[in-house]
Amino acid sequence: MDEYVKELGKVLRSFDTGRMRKFVQKHKDMYSKEAVFCFENNNDSWLLGAMAKMVMNRTDMSATDRNIAMAILDAMGWDYEIN
């Protein structure tokens, strides 16, 4: 599990939606079918917002990572919490 968490952190810090889709596909057994469907079928804008929310809600992200995530979410008009 520790390796999964580290790998996810690296993917989230990249803010690369293609990388995130590959990560979810690789670890699809860790996600619900609905979550996998959302990651695979929503557009890049939605996925970038979801990634930014994940960055905001992790305790191991740097201030720089959080600032990038805040800027993404602010530009999208999204809040910072995962609902």
C-alpha positions as semicolon CSV with decimal commas, in nm:
position;residue;x (nm);y (nm);z (nm)
1;M;0,000;0,000;0,000
2;D;0,286;0,240;0,075
3;E;0,416;0,203;-0,280
4;Y;0,068;0,273;-0,420
5;V;0,042;0,592;-0,210
6;K;0,386;0,712;-0,321
7;E;0,312;0,638;-0,686
8;L;-0,025;0,816;-0,666
9;G;0,145;1,120;-0,511
10;K;0,392;1,139;-0,800
11;V;0,113;1,110;-1,055
12;L;-0,096;1,376;-0,883
13;R;0,201;1,615;-0,860
14;S;0,247;1,586;-1,236
15;F;-0,106;1,718;-1,306
16;D;-0,086;1,495;-1,617
17;T;-0,428;1,351;-1,697
18;G;-0,288;1,085;-1,931
19;R;-0,060;0,962;-1,656
20;M;-0,353;0,957;-1,414
21;R;-0,565;0,749;-1,651
22;K;-0,280;0,498;-1,687
23;F;-0,237;0,486;-1,308
24;V;-0,607;0,416;-1,251
25;Q;-0,605;0,148;-1,521
26;K;-0,301;-0,014;-1,360
27;H;-0,464;-0,008;-1,015
28;K;-0,830;-0,048;-1,115
29;D;-0,873;-0,317;-0,851
30;M;-0,829;-0,040;-0,589
31;Y;-1,125;0,161;-0,724
32;S;-1,496;0,105;-0,759
33;K;-1,628;0,033;-1,107
34;E;-1,800;0,372;-1,101
35;A;-1,475;0,553;-1,018
36;V;-1,286;0,373;-1,295
37;F;-1,566;0,466;-1,537
38;C;-1,539;0,834;-1,433
39;F;-1,161;0,842;-1,471
40;E;-1,181;0,675;-1,812
41;N;-1,480;0,859;-1,957
42;N;-1,473;1,218;-1,833
43;N;-1,278;1,481;-2,025
44;D;-0,932;1,607;-1,933
45;S;-1,071;1,921;-1,769
46;W;-1,282;1,718;-1,527
47;L;-0,993;1,483;-1,453
48;L;-0,753;1,772;-1,391
49;G;-1,003;1,917;-1,143
50;A;-1,038;1,580;-0,971
51;M;-0,660;1,549;-0,947
52;A;-0,634;1,900;-0,803
53;K;-0,895;1,813;-0,539
54;M;-0,695;1,502;-0,447
55;V;-0,381;1,715;-0,409
56;M;-0,569;1,956;-0,182
57;N;-0,692;1,675;0,039
58;R;-0,362;1,492;0,093
59;T;-0,135;1,583;0,383
60;D;0,190;1,500;0,202
61;M;0,171;1,764;-0,072
62;S;0,403;2,065;-0,076
63;A;0,282;2,424;-0,062
64;T;0,380;2,456;-0,429
65;D;0,168;2,155;-0,525
66;R;-0,124;2,290;-0,324
67;N;-0,090;2,635;-0,483
68;I;-0,099;2,482;-0,832
69;A;-0,405;2,279;-0,732
70;M;-0,576;2,588;-0,587
71;A;-0,512;2,783;-0,907
72;I;-0,661;2,501;-1,117
73;L;-0,968;2,474;-0,895
74;D;-1,015;2,851;-0,873
75;A;-1,001;2,881;-1,253
76;M;-1,263;2,607;-1,281
77;G;-1,485;2,757;-1,012
78;W;-1,462;2,437;-0,806
79;D;-1,428;2,416;-0,430
80;Y;-1,131;2,244;-0,265
81;E;-1,312;1,963;-0,085
82;I;-1,390;1,619;-0,219
83;N;-1,765;1,579;-0,200
